[in-house]
Amino acid sequence: MAGVENSAEAPLPVGRVSRLIGGWISRLGAVWVEGQITELSPRPGAGVVFLTLRDPSEDVSVTVTCYRAVFDQVRELISQGSRIIVHAKPEWYGPRGTLSLRAAEIRLVGLGDLLARLELLKRSLAAEGLFAAERKKPLPFLPHRIGLVTGRASAAERDVLQNARRRWPAVRFEVRNVPVQGVSAVPAVIKAVKELDEHPDVDVIIIARGGGSVEDLLPFSDEQLVRAVAEARTPVVSAIGHEPDQPLLDFVADLRASTPTDAAKRVVPDVREELNRVHTVRDRARYSIEARLRHEFAGLAALRSRPVLAAPQRMVEQREDEVASLLERSRRCFGHQLDRAASDLTHTRARVTALSPAATLQRGYAVLQQADGRVVRTPEQLAEGEPLRARVAEGEFHVTVAPAPAPEDAQRS
């Protein structure tokens, strides 16, 4: 160690040597280190994570430490055996005399780093709810006009147009040709999506590309494009055609199609299939109506077979006989009542006649009445010479009260 005096007679203590080494290492700058993880020990609750990075070509390992916040950014993406790139500063631990690297950033090597960043963006957007199923808008059954965003004269454009028109010849398209890779792809696609979203006749938008490498498909994982599609009022179909690795557009779109051809099939109904469905529904409707009519005819036949409908006059005839019988009974009863009343009247008349003064007069009696109409009941009511009216059975006549005869005349008579 330059500048430090020491010899066999005056050796340096271990602690001082360790501090000198630490001071020299602390002056070193941060470096980018690539290696493979051979040991990984994220202890629960610990603020520092330890891992061992190894160089497979030279069989050399170094310990790497990082704070929990640095590790949590990539914890779901790395594991034992992963190749990573670490931006770290050498660090000397004096008490044990060990060298390690303090990592400030961890990345996956090459494509892994790219995919890791996309995965982190995917999780961030998913946490915002941009990929939620309840945000998905349903596609129209038969769109009036389809917006298509794709490369100029591309196979994807040809597949969508040809397959859609083969399925429904009258389908109409509003095509926007844009770059589908490179630095100008994202703004061009975003502009096309917004134009088609504002178009009054466009009912659905298809974003199509015929596949490619992960690097070629990067524009369709751009955060700005994903947010533009999420904000669109018109349903959007993603038809990128790259099965192994899905761009983020597939997750935010209202429908993901595996290929541009599949997008045409999913958006445009097949006229032949729809005609077959119409015929099937028509046949089922006809069968249902005929079955209903047969059922109703059977019900009518059952009703007509009942006596009340098979011979309706029979009920009238029965009621006619009942009315005639009741009428005859009423006549008999009324006749009996009249005969009884006549008999009662005859007996009453006989009794009245028997008790009547006229009957008494018929037997030769007479009724004497004074001038004022009073009936003579005793001789003491009369005065000599008083005129009286005598009523007999056949009429009346007038008499005068004569003097009473002497007693001896009465005896002689």
Residue pairs with C-beta under 8 A, 6 or more apart in sequence:
1 12
1 17
1 20
1 24
4 12
4 20
6 12
12 20
14 97
15 94
18 92
18 94
18 95
18 97
19 94
21 92
21 97
22 92
22 94
25 90
25 91
25 92
25 99
26 91
26 92
28 89
28 90
29 89
30 87
30 88
30 89
30 104
31 87
31 88
31 89
31 90
32 85
32 86
32 87
33 53
33 62
33 64
33 85
33 86
33 87
33 88
33 101
34 83
34 84
34 85
34 86
34 109
35 53
35 54
35 55
35 62
35 83
35 84
35 86
36 53
36 54
36 55
36 56
36 81
36 82
36 83
36 84
37 51
37 52
37 53
37 54
37 78
37 79
37 80
37 81
37 82
37 83
37 84
38 52
38 53
38 54
38 61
38 80
38 81
39 50
39 51
39 52
39 80
40 49
40 51
40 52
40 78
40 79
40 80
41 49
41 50
41 51
42 49
42 71
42 75
43 49
46 68
47 67
47 68
48 65
48 66
48 67
48 68
49 65
49 66
49 67
49 68
49 70
49 71
50 63
50 64
50 65
51 63
51 64
51 65
51 66
52 61
52 62
52 63
52 64
53 61
53 62
53 63
53 64
53 84
53 86
53 101
54 60
54 61
54 62
55 61
62 99
62 100
62 101
63 98
63 99
63 100
63 101
64 86
64 88
64 100
64 101
64 102
64 103
65 91
65 100
65 101
65 102
65 103
66 88
66 102
66 103
66 104
66 106
70 103
70 104
70 105
70 106
71 106
73 106
73 120
74 84
74 106
74 107
74 108
74 116
76 119
77 108
77 112
77 116
77 119
77 120
78 84
78 106
78 108
82 108
82 112
83 108
83 109
83 112
84 106
84 107
84 108
84 109
85 106
85 107
85 108
85 109
85 113
86 101
86 103
86 105
86 106
86 107
87 103
87 104
87 105
87 106
87 107
88 101
88 102
88 103
88 104
89 101
89 102
89 104
90 99
90 100
90 101
90 102
91 99
91 100
91 101
91 102
92 98
92 99
93 99
93 100
107 113
107 116
108 115
108 116
111 214
114 214
114 215
114 218
115 214
115 245
118 221
118 248
121 221
121 223
121 248
122 248
122 251
125 131
125 223
125 226
125 248
125 251
125 252
126 251
129 135
130 226
130 227
130 230
130 251
130 252
131 251
131 252
135 230
136 254
136 255
137 234
137 235
137 254
138 235
138 254
139 204
139 235
139 237
139 254
139 255
139 266
139 267
140 203
140 204
140 235
141 269
142 168
142 268
142 269
143 171
143 202
143 203
143 204
143 267
143 268
144 172
144 201
144 203
145 172
145 173
145 174
145 199
145 201
145 202
145 203
146 164
146 171
146 172
146 173
146 174
146 202
146 203
146 204
146 205
146 206
146 267
146 268
147 173
147 174
147 175
147 176
147 196
147 197
147 199
147 202
147 204
147 205
147 206
147 234
148 157
148 160
148 161
148 173
148 174
148 175
148 176
148 205
148 206
148 208
149 176
149 178
149 189
149 192
149 193
149 196
149 205
149 206
149 207
149 208
150 156
150 157
150 160
150 175
150 176
150 177
150 178
150 180
150 206
150 207
150 208
150 209
150 260
151 157
151 177
151 178
151 179
151 180
151 209
152 177
153 177
154 180
154 208
154 209
154 210
155 210
155 260
156 208
156 209
156 210
156 239
156 241
156 260
157 175
157 177
157 208
157 260
159 208
159 210
159 259
159 260
159 261
159 264
160 206
160 208
160 239
160 260
160 261
160 263
160 264
161 173
161 175
161 264
162 264
163 261
163 264
163 265
163 268
164 171
164 173
164 264
164 267
164 268
165 171
167 264
167 265
167 268
167 269
167 270
167 271
168 268
168 269
168 270
168 271
169 271
171 268
174 196
174 199
174 201
174 202
176 192
176 195
176 196
178 185
178 188
178 189
178 191
178 192
179 185
179 188
180 189
180 209
180 219
181 212
181 216
181 217
181 218
181 219
182 219
185 219
186 219
186 222
186 224
186 225
189 207
189 219
189 220
189 225
190 224
190 225
190 228
193 205
193 207
193 225
193 228
193 229
193 232
193 236
194 228
194 232
196 202
196 205
196 234
197 205
197 232
197 233
197 234
202 234
203 234
203 235
204 234
204 235
204 236
204 237
204 267
205 232
205 234
205 235
205 236
205 237
206 236
206 237
206 239
206 257
206 260
206 263
206 264
206 267
207 220
207 229
207 236
207 237
207 238
207 239
207 240
207 249
207 253
208 239
208 240
208 241
208 260
208 263
209 217
209 220
209 239
209 240
209 241
209 260
210 241
210 259
210 260
211 217
211 240
211 241
211 242
211 259
212 242
214 245
217 240
217 242
217 245
217 247
218 247
219 225
220 238
220 240
220 247
220 248
220 249
221 247
221 248
221 249
222 248
223 248
225 249
226 248
226 249
226 251
226 252
229 236
229 249
229 252
229 253
230 252
235 254
235 255
236 252
236 253
236 254
236 255
237 253
237 254
237 255
237 256
237 257
237 263
237 266
237 267
238 247
238 249
238 250
238 252
238 253
238 255
238 256
238 257
239 257
239 258
239 259
239 260
239 262
239 263
240 246
240 247
240 249
240 250
241 258
241 259
241 260
243 258
246 256
250 256
255 266
257 263
257 265
257 266
303 309
304 310
307 314
308 315
353 359
357 367
358 393
361 367
361 391
361 392
361 393
362 393
364 393
365 392
366 390
366 391
366 392
367 375
367 390
367 391
368 375
368 376
368 388
368 389
368 390
368 391
368 399
369 375
369 376
369 388
369 389
369 391
370 376
370 381
370 382
370 386
370 388
370 389
371 386
371 387
371 388
371 389
374 381
376 382
376 388
382 388
382 401
383 401
384 401
384 402
384 403
385 400
385 401
386 400
386 401
387 398
387 399
387 400
387 401
388 398
388 399
388 400
388 401
389 396
389 397
389 398
389 399
390 396
390 397
390 398
390 399
405 413
